Amino acid sequence: MRNTFWHCSLVLIALGSAAAAAAQPNGQATAGPPKVWSWQQVKDHFELDNPTLLADKLNIDESRAEEITAFLRPNPQFTVSADGNQIAPNQGVWKPFAGTFITPSFSYLHERAHKRELRRDSAREGTQITEFTHQDLDRTLLFNLRSVFVSILQAKAVLELAKSDLAYWDRVLQISRDRFSAGDMAQIDLDRLELQRVQYESDVQTAEVNLRTAKIQLLTMLNDHTPVEQFDVTDVYDFDDSMASRDEYRTMAMDTRPDLKEAVEAVTKAETDHKLAIANGSTDPTFSLWYTHNASTNNPYATETVGGSISIPLRLFDRNQGEKLRTQIDIHRNQKLQVAAANTVLSDVDSGYAMVESNLTLLRPYKQKYLQQATRVRDTMFFSYQHGGASLLDFMSAESDYRSVQLNYVNLIGAYLNAAAQLNMAVGREVIQ
């Protein structure tokens, strides 16, 4: 029975290995289809796993913990004192602890002028500033992420164009070899055409390297260890001709930009800190209460006593005067920084808007006229060259112009998408997809 079991197991293992080998060419493990991500998926994954963003987010939790510390009450003080100990014999009797009495007491510092509440408010406003700082870091990193994402789309478009040009040139070479075999073409012309193929091969290799490099950079930002061959992105690689007005984008930015909100909140916090500095200059009384069991014979009716006291510091000197002045100055400083932040926001929007408009001005004639013209000129010159109506130099010049126009158009779309990302960053949210 045991031998039969082992024989069956070996047969099953062998069959499984054979099936796997048959499914995998040359015995190599075949990779599955690549994981294709959209921009939204890339962005969501980035915000969940990017270590820089996650580390900065912990600052918010630390700031919330400081809120707890800021709102703590002062701890009461407990004191125990002993008195009435005998230090010398009395009439020859030595009982050092016979007359000892113990006095426990409690004291509590009462904070006036809402110091505790102001500390809490200042800590909460500090947390709000930390949250806006994190949002601003997220805004900046998302722009970098979008730039890398666009570079992948651009590299894919360039690679597709290079492969298309190479395939077209191979057809030209095949037709030219047939003409050469028929005696309709000189050897020197065929050699020049074949030498030109090196440029197309070089374009394909360069585009593949650029695409791989961009994918590696994006995977690094995503903190993802997926092999490059198993990773790809997809999105529309084109431009949108519609845009809102510059004033609309300005209004959106003033309402959305986290760095501007941070500057506004910094002014509020500075005002709270100034109020706290004034409150810290006020005196805080300390209330004390004690109890005594005194067995003294001096007063036989006072064996059980209680007492209380209030301790009030005398403010002969204002030791918080410098802090009051410093916080007052800090208010004016943050107000000026708020104005500077608002000017930066408007400047960023204007610059981003101008870049997008400039790219659209260049892209419109390409899409409406230049692409079709370049294709028509190339095909016409090739037809004319085939029939002896144009020289080889004219045809190669037309082909070079076609490649230049097509490549310029692809790169202009990439520049437009980067400019759109720049405008999105300036506004503080995605206004152009």
N, C-alpha and C positions, 0 to 999 in steps of 0.2 A: 504493500500500500504506500509506504513512504517513498520507495523508488518511483512508483507511478506518479505520485504527486510532484516530485522534483522534475521528472521528465516532462510533465504537462506544463510546468512553470517555465522551463527552458524553451519549450516550443512556442509558448505565448510571447515570451520576451523576444525571441528571434523573429516571429511574425511582426511584432510591433516595430522592431528596428528596421525590418525590410520595408514596411509601409512608410516609415519616416524617411528612409533613404530614397524611396521612389518619389515621394512628394517633394524632396529637396534636391535640386540639381547638384551633381558633383559632391554629394554628401554634406553640403554646407547648409546651415540653418537659414531659412528664408525669412526675411523680415516682413512684418505685416505692413499694411498700408500706413502711410505717414499720418501723423496726428495733425489735422488742419484746424487752426484756430482763427476765429474772427477777432476783430479789434476789441469787441466787448469782452470776449473770453480772455484775451491777453490782459486787458486792464483789470478784470476781476481777479485773475490769478496773481497779477503783480501786487495788488493791494492786500492779498491774503498772505503772500509768501516772501515778499522782498524784505531782506533782513534790515536794511537801513530804515525803511519805513516802519517796520515793527519795533525796532529799537527806539525810534523817536516817539512812537505812540506810548511807550512806557513812561515817558515824561509826564503825560497827562495823569496816569495813575499815581505817580509820585506827588504831583501837585494836589490831587484830591486827598492824599494822605496828610499833606501839610494843612489842609483845611481842618482836619480833626484836631491836630495839635494846636492850631490857632484858636479854636473855640473851647479849649479846656478851661475849667474853673481852677482857681488856686486851691491847693490842698490845705485843709485845716491842720493846725499844729497841736500836738498833744505833749504836755510837759508834766513830769512828776518831780516834786521837790520834797525833801525830808529835812526837818528842823527839830530843835529841842533835845539834841543829843547831849548827854552829860560828858564834860571834858575833864572833870576833876572830882575826886571823892568828896562826898558831903557827909561830915560827921562820921567819917570812917566807912561810909557805905558807898560802894562802887557799882552802880547800875546804869551803864552808859545809854541803854536804849529804853529805859523805863518811861521817860517823858517824851520820847520821839513821836512826832505827829507828821503824817504824810499828806501832801496837798496835790491832788491831780488837777490839771487845768487844760482848757481848750482855748485856742485862739484862731481867728479867721480874718484874712485880709479881704476887705470889701473893695472891689474895683468900681470906681465911679466913672461918670461921663461916657458910659457905653464902650469902654475899652475893649471888652471881650467881643462885642458885636462888630466893632470896627475891624478888629483883627480877622474875624471870620469873613467879613465882606472883602477885605483886602486879599485874603487867601483865595476866595472864590473868583475874584477878578483876575488874580494871577493864573488860576486854572483856565479861565476863559482865554487869556492871552496865550497860554500854552497850547490850547486846542486850535486857535487860529494859526499859531506858528506851525503846528503839525499839518494843518490843511494847506498852508502855503508851501511846505516841503512836498506834500503830495502833488500839488499843482506843478511844481518845478520838475519833479521826477516823472510825472506823467507826460510832460512835454518832451523830456529826453526819451522816454519809452516810445512815444508817438514818432519821434524822429527816426529811431532805429526801425520801428515797424514800417515806416514809409520807405526807408532805405532798402528793406527786403522787397517790398512791392516794386520799387524802382529797379532793383537788380534783376528781379524776375522778368520785368518788362524788357530790359536791355538784353537779357539772355535770350528771350523769345525772339526779339528782333535780330540778334546776331545769328541765331540758328536759322531764321527765315532767310536772311541774306546769304548764309552759307549754302542752304538748299537751292536758292535761286541761282547762285553762281555755279553750283554743280550742274544744274540743267544747262546753263550757258556753256560750260565746258563740254558737256556731252554733245550738244549741238555743234560746237566748234570742232570737236574731234571727228565727228561725222563729216563735216565740211573738209577737214584736213585730209581724211581718208579718200574723199572724193576729188581731191586736188583743187578745192575751192578756197583754200586758206594757206597762207605761208606758215612755215615752221616758227618763225620769229613771233608772229602774232599769237600762235597757240601757246608758245612759251610765256609770253607776257601775261596771257590770261591765267595760265596755271600758276605763275608766280604771285598773281594777285590773290589767289586762294589762301596764301599764308596769312594775309591780313585778316581775312574772315575767320580763320581758325584761331588766330590770336585774340580776336574779339570775343569768341565763344569762351575760350579759356579764362580770359580776364573777367568776364561776366560771371562765370561759375565761381571763381575765387571770391569775388565781391559778394555774391549771394551767400556763400558759405560763411564768410566773415561776419556778415550782418546777422545771420541766424545765430551764430555763436554768441555775439554780443547781446542779442535779445534773450537767449536762454540764460545767460549770466545774470541779467537784470531780473529775470523771473525766478532765479534760484532753482532752476529746473535742470535735471541731469539727463534729459532725453537725448539720445544720439541725434546729431544734426540730420542724418539721413531720414530719421523718423519724425521730423518736425517741419511744419510748413504753416504759412499764414495765408489768408485770403481776404480780399476786400476789393471794392471797386477802385480801379486805378484810372481815374478820370477827374475832370474838374466840373464844378457847379457854377454856372454863370450868374446865378441869382445871389444877391447880397442885400442885407439891410443897410440902412443909412449909418454913417459914422456916429451920429448923435445917439442913435439907438444903442450901439455897442458901448458908447461912453456911459450911458445911463445904466446898462447892465453891469458894467465893470464897477461902477461906484456902489452898486448894491451887492456885488458878489465877491469882489477881491478880498481874500482873507488877510493879506498884509495890511490893507487899509482898515479892515475891521480891527486888526490887532493894534494899529496906531490909535484908533478911536478908544478902544478899551484901555490902552495905556494911559490916556488922559484921565479916564474915569478912576483908574486905580491910583494915579498920582493924587487926585483930589481926595480920595479916601485915606490915603497915607498921610496927607496933610491934616485931615481931621483927627486921625489917630495920634499924630504928633502933638496936637493941641490937647487931646484928652490925656495923653501920657504926662503932660505937665501938671495935671491936677493931682491933689493929694488923695491918698487912699487910706482910710482909717483901718486900724486893726482892733477887732473886738475880742476881749478875753473874758473867760468865765472860769472860776475855780471853786473847789469844795475842800473843806478842812475839817478833820476830826482832831480836836485839840483837847487833851485831858489836863490842861493847865488848871491849877487851883486858884489862879488869880481871878478868874471869872467862872464860877461854877455853872453859870447859865449859858456859857458860850462854847460848849464842847462840840457842837455841830454848827459849822458856819459856811456860808457861801459868799462869794464876792465877784465883782466884775470890774472891767476897766476898758477904756477906749484910748488907743494910742494914735495920735494925729501928727504926722510930720509937719514941721514948720517950714513953709516955703519962703525962707528969707532970700533965697537965690533961685532964679529960674534956670535949672540945669538942663532944660530941654529947649532952650532958645535957639541953639544952633540947628537942631533937627527940624524945628518949625520953619526956619529960613530955608533949609535945604529942600524940604518937601515943597515949599512954595515956589522955589526956583525950578524944581523938577516938573511942576505943572506947566510952566511956561515952556520948558524945553520940549515936553511931549506934545504940546499944542503946535509948536513949530514943526516937529517931526510929522505930525498928522497932516499939515499942509503940504510938506514935502512928499509924503506918501500919496496924497491925492494927485499932486502934479505928476508923479511917476506913473500912476495908473493911466491918466489921460494921455501922457506921452507914449506909453506902451501901446495903447489902443490905436493912436494915430499912426504910429510906426507900422504896426501889424496890418492895419487897414490899407496903408499905402503899398505895402509889399504885396498883398493879395490883389489889389487893383492893378499893380504893375504886371504881375504874372498873367492876369486875365487879359490885359491889353495885348500881350504877346501871344497868348494861346488862341484867342478868337480867330485871327487870320490864318493861323496854322490849320485849325480844324476846318475852317470854311473854304480855304483856297490852297494853301501851300502843299498840304499832303497829297491832294489829288493832282496838283500840277507836277510835283516831283515824280509821282508814279507814271503819269502820262508822258512826261519827257523821257524817262528811262525806257519805257516800253517802246516809244516811238523811235528813239535812237537805236535801240537794239534791232528793231524791225528794219530800220534803214541800213544799219550796219550789215545785217544778214544779206540784204539785197544790193549791197555795194553803194548805197547812197550816202553813207557816212563812214568816216575813218574809225579805226579802233580807238584812237585817242579821244575822239568825240564821244564814243559810247562809254568808255571808262570814266570820262569826266562826268557824264550824265549819271552813271552809277554811283560815283562818289558824292555827287550832289544829293542824290536820293538818300543815301545812307546818312549824310549829314543832317538833312531835313528830318528824317525819321528819328534819329537819335536826339536831335535838339527838341523835338516834340515830347519825347519820352522824358527827357531831363527837365523840361519846362513843367510837365505835370508834377514831377517830384518836387520841384521848387515851389509850385503852387500849394501842394499838400503840406509842405513844411511851413510855408507862410500862413496857411490856414491854421496849422497847429500853433504857430506863434500868436495869431490873433485869438485863438481859444485860450491860450495861456494868459494873454493880456486881459481878456474879459473875465477869466476865472472859471469858465465852464465852456462846454462844447457848443458853440453857436454855428460852426460849419463842420459838417461830418466829413 
